[in-house]
Amino acid sequence: MTNQPFDAFGIWKEMYDRTESAFRDSIQSTLEQPAFAEGLGQVQKQYLQYQGLVNGMTEAYLKQVNVPTRDEIASIASLVINVESKLIDLEDQLDVQDEVSDTQAKEIKQLKTTVNRLDKKLDTVIELLTKQLEAAATPAAPQKPATPAPNAQVKTVATPAAKNTPQAKK
């Protein structure tokens, strides 16, 4: 006999390869048979029936104990999301309205300031016209004509009342 060491790993690998090959071949042949596909279809069909039954029983139980189902909660969540989006749209519209009203308020303030200035100017013009009319309506007391200085120029101011006198027309 020869002195070769015992190779347990080699024996194990060889046994694994033979077993794996046998299982692979039998599984492959089983998967290729139409009966296996039909059986798998039946199992899936029964599972779906069972799942439908469990879902129905769960919904019935939840209704009895007055607890909302998953579908009801999802429906409410969808409604809440729709309300939130509408609120966001309304907030955006309000922001636009605020900007418009701010602009309009500034324009109104500017118009008020302009009207106030015009009003003050008109008051001044009316006051001056009133003074001129009063001055023209009161008889002037005869005064000595002032003698002008030798090199002074005499300035005459035409008033609206003076323009309408017969002397001014000459």
C-alpha positions as CSV (number, residue, x, y, z in Angstrom):
1,M,0.0,0.0,0.0
2,T,1.0,3.5,-0.6
3,N,1.0,6.2,1.9
4,Q,-1.4,8.7,0.5
5,P,-3.1,11.1,2.9
6,F,-6.9,10.8,3.3
7,D,-8.6,13.6,1.3
8,A,-11.9,14.2,3.0
9,F,-12.6,17.5,1.0
10,G,-12.0,15.8,-2.3
11,I,-14.5,13.0,-1.4
12,W,-17.0,15.5,-0.2
13,K,-16.7,17.6,-3.4
14,E,-17.1,14.5,-5.6
15,M,-20.2,13.4,-3.7
16,Y,-21.6,16.9,-3.9
17,D,-21.1,17.1,-7.7
18,R,-22.8,13.7,-8.2
19,T,-25.8,14.6,-5.9
20,E,-26.1,18.1,-7.5
21,S,-26.1,16.7,-11.0
22,A,-28.8,14.1,-10.1
23,F,-31.0,16.7,-8.4
24,R,-30.5,19.2,-11.3
25,D,-31.5,16.6,-13.9
26,S,-34.6,15.4,-11.9
27,I,-35.7,19.0,-11.2
28,Q,-35.2,20.0,-14.9
29,S,-37.2,17.1,-16.1
30,T,-40.0,17.9,-13.6
31,L,-40.1,21.5,-14.6
32,E,-40.4,20.6,-18.3
33,Q,-43.5,18.4,-17.7
34,P,-46.9,20.1,-18.5
35,A,-48.4,18.4,-15.4
36,F,-46.0,20.4,-13.2
37,A,-47.1,23.7,-14.8
38,E,-50.8,22.7,-14.3
39,G,-50.1,21.9,-10.7
40,L,-48.3,25.1,-10.1
41,G,-51.2,27.0,-11.7
42,Q,-53.7,25.2,-9.4
43,V,-51.6,26.1,-6.4
44,Q,-51.5,29.8,-7.4
45,K,-55.2,29.8,-8.1
46,Q,-56.0,28.3,-4.7
47,Y,-53.6,30.9,-3.0
48,L,-55.4,33.8,-4.8
49,Q,-58.8,32.4,-3.6
50,Y,-57.5,32.1,-0.1
51,Q,-56.1,35.6,-0.2
52,G,-59.5,37.0,-1.4
53,L,-61.3,35.1,1.3
54,V,-58.9,36.5,4.0
55,N,-59.3,40.0,2.6
56,G,-63.1,39.8,2.6
57,M,-63.1,38.4,6.2
58,T,-60.7,41.1,7.3
59,E,-62.9,43.9,5.8
60,A,-66.0,42.4,7.4
61,Y,-64.3,42.2,10.8
62,L,-63.0,45.8,10.5
63,K,-66.4,47.1,9.6
64,Q,-67.9,45.3,12.6
65,V,-65.4,46.8,15.0
66,N,-65.8,50.2,13.3
67,V,-62.1,50.5,12.1
68,P,-61.3,51.9,8.7
69,T,-59.9,49.6,6.1
70,R,-56.7,50.2,4.1
71,D,-58.7,51.3,1.1
72,E,-60.7,53.8,3.1
73,I,-57.6,55.3,4.6
74,A,-56.0,55.5,1.2
75,S,-59.1,57.3,-0.1
76,I,-59.0,59.8,2.8
77,A,-55.3,60.4,2.2
78,S,-56.0,61.1,-1.5
79,L,-58.7,63.6,-0.5
80,V,-56.4,65.3,2.0
81,I,-53.7,65.6,-0.7
82,N,-56.3,67.2,-3.1
83,V,-57.4,69.7,-0.4
84,E,-53.7,70.6,0.3
85,S,-53.0,71.2,-3.4
86,K,-56.1,73.4,-3.6
87,L,-55.0,75.3,-0.5
88,I,-51.6,75.9,-2.0
89,D,-53.3,77.2,-5.2
90,L,-55.5,79.6,-3.1
91,E,-52.4,80.8,-1.2
92,D,-50.7,81.6,-4.4
93,Q,-53.7,83.5,-5.7
94,L,-53.9,85.4,-2.4
95,D,-50.2,86.3,-2.7
96,V,-50.9,87.6,-6.2
97,Q,-53.9,89.6,-5.0
98,D,-51.8,91.0,-2.1
99,E,-49.2,92.2,-4.6
100,V,-51.8,93.7,-6.8
101,S,-53.5,95.4,-3.9
102,D,-50.2,96.7,-2.6
103,T,-49.4,98.2,-6.0
104,Q,-52.9,99.7,-6.2
105,A,-52.5,101.1,-2.6
106,K,-49.2,102.8,-3.6
107,E,-50.8,104.2,-6.8
108,I,-53.8,105.5,-4.7
109,K,-51.4,107.1,-2.2
110,Q,-49.5,108.8,-5.1
111,L,-52.8,110.1,-6.6
112,K,-53.9,111.5,-3.2
113,T,-50.6,113.3,-2.8
114,T,-50.8,114.7,-6.3
115,V,-54.4,115.8,-5.8
116,N,-53.5,117.4,-2.4
117,R,-50.7,119.4,-4.2
118,L,-53.0,120.5,-6.9
119,D,-55.7,121.4,-4.3
120,K,-53.1,123.6,-2.5
121,K,-52.0,125.2,-5.8
122,L,-55.7,125.9,-6.7
123,D,-56.3,127.4,-3.3
124,T,-53.4,129.7,-3.8
125,V,-54.6,130.7,-7.2
126,I,-58.1,131.3,-6.0
127,E,-56.8,133.3,-3.1
128,L,-54.7,135.5,-5.3
129,L,-57.5,136.0,-7.8
130,T,-59.8,137.0,-4.9
131,K,-57.3,139.5,-3.6
132,Q,-57.0,141.0,-7.1
133,L,-60.8,141.3,-7.5
134,E,-61.1,142.9,-4.1
135,A,-58.4,145.3,-4.9
136,A,-60.1,146.3,-8.1
137,A,-63.5,146.6,-6.5
138,T,-62.4,149.0,-3.8
139,P,-62.0,152.7,-4.9
140,A,-58.4,153.8,-4.6
141,A,-57.8,156.9,-2.5
142,P,-56.1,159.7,-4.6
143,Q,-52.5,159.7,-3.8
144,K,-49.8,162.0,-4.8
145,P,-48.0,160.7,-7.7
146,A,-44.5,159.9,-6.6
147,T,-41.9,161.6,-8.6
148,P,-39.6,159.1,-10.0
149,A,-35.9,159.4,-9.5
150,P,-34.1,161.0,-12.5
151,N,-32.8,157.7,-13.9
152,A,-35.6,155.4,-12.6
153,Q,-37.8,153.5,-14.9
154,V,-41.5,153.3,-14.2
155,K,-42.9,149.8,-14.4
156,T,-46.6,149.2,-14.9
157,V,-48.2,146.0,-13.9
158,A,-51.3,145.0,-15.8
159,T,-54.0,143.4,-13.7
160,P,-56.9,141.5,-15.2
161,A,-59.3,144.3,-13.9
162,A,-57.1,147.0,-15.5
163,K,-57.2,145.2,-18.9
164,N,-60.9,145.6,-19.1
165,T,-61.0,149.4,-18.4
166,P,-61.6,151.8,-21.2
167,Q,-58.2,153.4,-20.7
168,A,-56.4,150.0,-21.2
169,K,-58.2,149.5,-24.5
170,K,-56.8,152.8,-26.0
